Every structure is written in C-alpha cells, then in structure tokens.
Amino acid sequence: MTFQPGDVVALKSGGQPMTVANVADEGVECIWIGEEGELFRETIPSIVLLAAETFEADDEEDQDAEDDRSEAEEDDTEVRKIA
C-alpha cells in the first residue's frame, strides 16, 4: 500500500493512530501523541502499517446519530400535538 503525508495509519498489530509525516524508501515517518501528551516521531517499515479510519469519519457518524435522535424527538412532539 502506498501512503502519503497526512494519511492516518496504524500498526497491523494494533495501537493508536499515527499521522504520516514523510514517505521514503526506508520506511514511513510517522508522528503521534503518547498517552501522557508526549510527541513521538519514528520511521516505520510500510509493510507493518494499515490505513486507519479517521476521526472525521467518526465525528460524522456521531453527528448523523444525533440528527436521527433529534428527528425522532420532533416526530414524537408532532404526534402528541395531534392526539
């Protein structure tokens, strides 16, 4: 798989998401924030990486679920007014 700077990746074996900073012949330079807020930067062989889902996609799913709940509440209010 070919990665580009800005892609979000993770180790195939698991772990937290990392951001691709640079791609070179020797590997993919990734950066990530540790559990205590420290910044890490490491070159990792591309063979051990997978593209990860982005937080933006998760945020959109959360927003869609919230919108669905709001619509359902509006429908309940309309039914109560009619009854």
C-alpha contacts under 8 A as a table, 3 or more apart, distances in Angstrom:
res1	aa1	res2	aa2	distance
1	M	46	S	7.67
1	M	50	L	7.96
3	F	7	D	6.53
3	F	20	V	7.45
3	F	23	V	7.02
3	F	28	V	7.76
4	Q	7	D	5.74
4	Q	20	V	6.64
4	Q	22	N	7.17
4	Q	23	V	6.58
5	P	19	T	7.53
5	P	20	V	4.77
5	P	21	A	4.89
5	P	22	N	5.34
5	P	23	V	6.92
6	G	19	T	5.87
6	G	20	V	5.25
6	G	21	A	6.36
7	D	19	T	5.79
7	D	20	V	5.36
7	D	51	A	7.37
8	V	17	P	6.31
8	V	18	M	5.59
8	V	19	T	4.63
8	V	20	V	6.30
8	V	51	A	6.12
8	V	52	A	5.47
8	V	53	E	7.16
8	V	54	T	6.51
9	V	17	P	5.64
9	V	18	M	5.25
9	V	19	T	6.21
9	V	20	V	7.05
9	V	49	L	6.33
9	V	50	L	5.52
9	V	51	A	4.44
9	V	52	A	4.61
9	V	53	E	7.96
10	A	14	G	6.57
10	A	15	G	6.36
10	A	16	Q	6.26
10	A	17	P	4.94
10	A	18	M	5.91
10	A	49	L	5.63
10	A	50	L	5.54
10	A	51	A	6.45
10	A	52	A	5.71
11	L	14	G	5.17
11	L	15	G	6.19
11	L	16	Q	7.97
11	L	48	V	5.78
11	L	49	L	4.65
11	L	50	L	6.21
12	K	48	V	5.63
12	K	49	L	5.43
12	K	50	L	5.82
13	S	48	V	7.89
17	P	32	W	7.16
17	P	52	A	6.64
18	M	30	C	5.93
18	M	31	I	5.61
18	M	32	W	4.89
19	T	30	C	5.42
19	T	31	I	5.34
19	T	32	W	6.37
20	V	23	V	7.44
20	V	28	V	6.70
20	V	29	E	5.93
20	V	30	C	4.55
20	V	31	I	6.55
21	A	28	V	7.67
21	A	29	E	5.46
21	A	30	C	5.43
21	A	31	I	6.57
22	N	28	V	6.06
22	N	29	E	5.01
22	N	30	C	7.20
23	V	27	G	6.30
23	V	28	V	4.63
23	V	29	E	6.10
24	A	27	G	5.41
24	A	28	V	6.19
24	A	29	E	7.79
26	E	43	T	7.89
26	E	45	P	6.91
27	G	43	T	5.73
27	G	44	I	5.27
27	G	45	P	4.38
27	G	46	S	5.56
28	V	43	T	5.24
28	V	44	I	5.18
28	V	45	P	6.06
28	V	46	S	5.80
29	E	41	R	6.91
29	E	42	E	5.51
29	E	43	T	4.04
29	E	44	I	6.19
30	C	41	R	5.62
30	C	42	E	5.47
30	C	43	T	6.09
30	C	44	I	7.10
31	I	39	L	7.10
31	I	40	F	5.45
31	I	41	R	4.36
31	I	42	E	6.57
32	W	39	L	5.90
32	W	40	F	5.37
32	W	41	R	6.75
33	I	36	E	7.94
33	I	37	G	5.62
33	I	38	E	5.56
33	I	39	L	4.66
33	I	40	F	6.14
34	G	37	G	5.20
34	G	38	E	5.08
34	G	39	L	6.22
34	G	40	F	6.95
35	E	38	E	7.29
44	I	48	V	7.59
44	I	49	L	8.00
45	P	48	V	6.01
45	P	49	L	7.43
46	S	49	L	5.34
53	E	57	A	7.04
53	E	58	D	7.95
54	T	57	A	5.58
54	T	58	D	6.85
55	F	58	D	4.99
55	F	59	D	6.12
56	E	59	D	5.00
56	E	60	E	6.22
57	A	60	E	5.13
57	A	61	E	6.34
58	D	61	E	5.14
58	D	62	D	6.25
59	D	62	D	5.06
59	D	63	Q	6.16
60	E	63	Q	5.05
60	E	64	D	6.12
61	E	64	D	5.06
61	E	65	A	6.25
62	D	65	A	5.19
62	D	66	E	6.24
63	Q	66	E	5.03
63	Q	67	D	6.10
64	D	67	D	5.04
64	D	68	D	6.21
65	A	68	D	5.09
65	A	69	R	6.36
66	E	69	R	5.14
66	E	70	S	6.27
67	D	70	S	5.07
67	D	71	E	6.23
68	D	71	E	5.18
68	D	72	A	6.25
69	R	72	A	5.11
69	R	73	E	6.24
70	S	73	E	5.12
70	S	74	E	6.26
71	E	74	E	5.05
71	E	75	D	6.23
72	A	75	D	5.06
72	A	76	D	6.32
73	E	76	D	5.10
73	E	77	T	6.34
74	E	77	T	5.10
74	E	78	E	6.35
75	D	78	E	5.18
75	D	79	V	6.31
76	D	79	V	5.17
76	D	80	R	6.28
77	T	80	R	5.19
77	T	81	K	6.37
78	E	81	K	5.19
78	E	82	I	6.44
79	V	82	I	5.28
79	V	83	A	6.24
80	R	83	A	5.27
